[in-house]
């Protein structure tokens, strides 16, 4: 489900479960990979990517539906993962090898930078067209506000429009586009440039800069 490898100073988290639908098992596996990375010593950075056609196709609605009343616990687990990535003590880059829909788009936006496949794949927030009656949580909306310009976030939310790479770059939803064969290498090169940052300082700066999103995604216990 989640493979972890290292290229020089860069840890590569590779989501390898087809559409990479996000459910409790996926979140737990991703969290274990982050545990391993955080326990490492010395210079490091993080790249996250998928395989095949999908970076991630969002929440696993079937798995969540099977949980019944406990489904929101799983959603909160995903929010906690997003909050952890937002304030992760390393520079993080999402390498969008393919489609990033809904929760998959949020997962990409939780990273510091994004490199998108140039020739195929969309970044999309399709909730308005899914008719599930499950809008985004306040924490997810706070993440969008932190990462996207207001008009861009609003348009994507109310129209469900899909952004290909060129437009995503133009509208600052991603930072760069690259040919399919070079997406991961481009992301790794970008991450490696920043592998020597002080972890505690970087995490503190991120938490300060994005305090609203972190607090909304993972509220402190009462």
N, C-alpha and C positions, 0 to 999 in steps of 0.2 A: 504493500500500500504506500509506504514512504521509504525511499532509499536515501541513504546518506553517504556521501563521498567527499573527498577533499582534493582540491586542485591548488597546490601551493598554500597560500594563506586563506583561500576561500573555501568555505564549506558549501556544498551544493546539496540542497534538499530537493529530491526528485519525486514528485507525486506520480505514482505508477499504478493507478487503479482505473484505467479507462477514462471515463468522464470526470474522475476525481470529485465525485459528489461528496459533500461535506456532511458527515454525521458523527455520532459520538466516537466510533472507532477511529475514524479519520482524525478527529481533533486530538484524541489521545495519542495516536502514533506521531502526529506532527509535534505535539508537546514533548514527547520523549526525544525526538530529534533535537529540539531546541535545548533540552536538558543537557544532552551530550555536548552540544556546541558551547553552551555557557560554562560547562565544566572544563573546557579546554584552556590551555595557557598560551600566552604569547599573541602576536599579531593575528587577526582573523577578521573575516567578513562573511556575509551570508548571501547566497543566491538561491532563490526558489524557482523551480520550473516544473512543467508537466511532461507528458509524453503524447505523441500522436496529435490528434486534432484539437485536444482540449488542454488548456491550462487548468481550468476548473469550471464545471457547469453548475456550480452553486450548491445550495443546501440539498441534501437527500430527503426530499419531501415524503417519499414512501417510508423511509426509516423513521422519520419524525412522526408521521401519522400513526405508525405502529406503537409508538410510545404513549399515545393517549395524553393524559393530563401531565405526563412528565416531559412532553415535547419541549416546553419552554425551558426546562433545565438544560436540555441539549443546546438550545439556541443561546442560552447564557454562557454555556461552555465555549461556543464558537466566539461569542463576544469577548470572553476572557482571552482567547487565543489572539484575536485581533488586537486587543489592548497590549498584550505581551509583545507582539510584533512592532506595534507603533513605538514602544519605548525600549526596544531591544538594544542591548549594550554594544552592538556592532552595527556597522553600516550594512543595510539590507537592500537587495535588488531583486525585483521580480522579473523573470525572463519569460515573457508570454509567448510560448511556443504555438498557441492556438487560442481558441475562444475562451474568454473570461466573462461569464455571465453571472449576474446577481451576486450571490455570496462569493463566487469566484472573482468577480470584479472587486469586491470589498477586500478580499484577501490580497489581491495585487496592490490595492491602494493603501493597505496597511504597511507596505514596504516604503523605504525612503525614496527609491527610484524604480522606474519601470522601463524595460526594453521590450518592444513588441515586434512580433513577426510582421514583415512588411507586405508580404504577398497574399496572406490569407489569415483570417481570424478577426473576431470582433470583440470589442469591449462594450458591455451592454448591461443596463439595469432594467430588466423586463417585467418587474413586479406589477406594473400597471396593466399589463396585458395577460397576466396569469390567472386573474380572477380567483385567487386562493383565499382572499379575505385576510391575508396576513401581511400587512404593510411592514416596512422597515422599522426597527426599534429606534428609540431616540439615540442610542449609542451609535448605531449604523449611520444615521443621518448626521450625527456630529462628525464622524469620520469623513463622510463625503464633504461636509463643509470645510473640514481641515485640509483636504487634499485638492479639491476642485474649485475653480472660480464659481461664484454664486450662480450666474446665468447658465453656466455649463451644467452644474449639478441639477439645477431646476429643470432644464430642458430634458436631460436624460431621465429624470424621475417621472415627469408628466407625459413624456412621449414614448419612452421605451426604445428610443432610437439607438441603432447600432453604429459604433464608431470603428471604422477601419483604421489602420495604423497611421496613415498620413494625416487624417483629420484628428486623430487622438493626439498626435504630436503637436499639431497646429493649435489645438485647444488646451494644451498643457495637461492632458489626462495621462500621457506617458511622456518619457523624457527622450526616447530615441526609438528608431525603427531599424531593423536589420534583416537581411535575407534569412530565410528559415534555417539554413545550415550554420548561420553565425550568431543566432540569437543568444544562446547560452554563452558562447565565447565572448561576445560583446559585454554581456552582463558580468561575467567573471572578471574581465579586464577592468571594467568600471569599479567593481567591488574591491579588487585588489589594490587599486590606487589609494584606498582609504582603510586598508587593513591594520594600520598602525595606530589608530585613534585610541585614546585612553577610554577604557570601557565605562568606568564609573562616571566620568565627566560627560561622555556621550549620552548615556542613559539619563542623566540629570537634565541635560539640555533638551533632550526630546520630551521628557516629562513636563518640563517647564513650558516649552513651545506649544505642546499639544495637550496641555493639562485638561482642557474641556473634553476632548475626545476620549482620553484615557479614563477620566472620571465617569463619563457617560457609559462607556463600554464595560467598565469593571468598577462599579461603585464600592466605596469602602464599606465594610460591615458596620451596621448600626451599633 
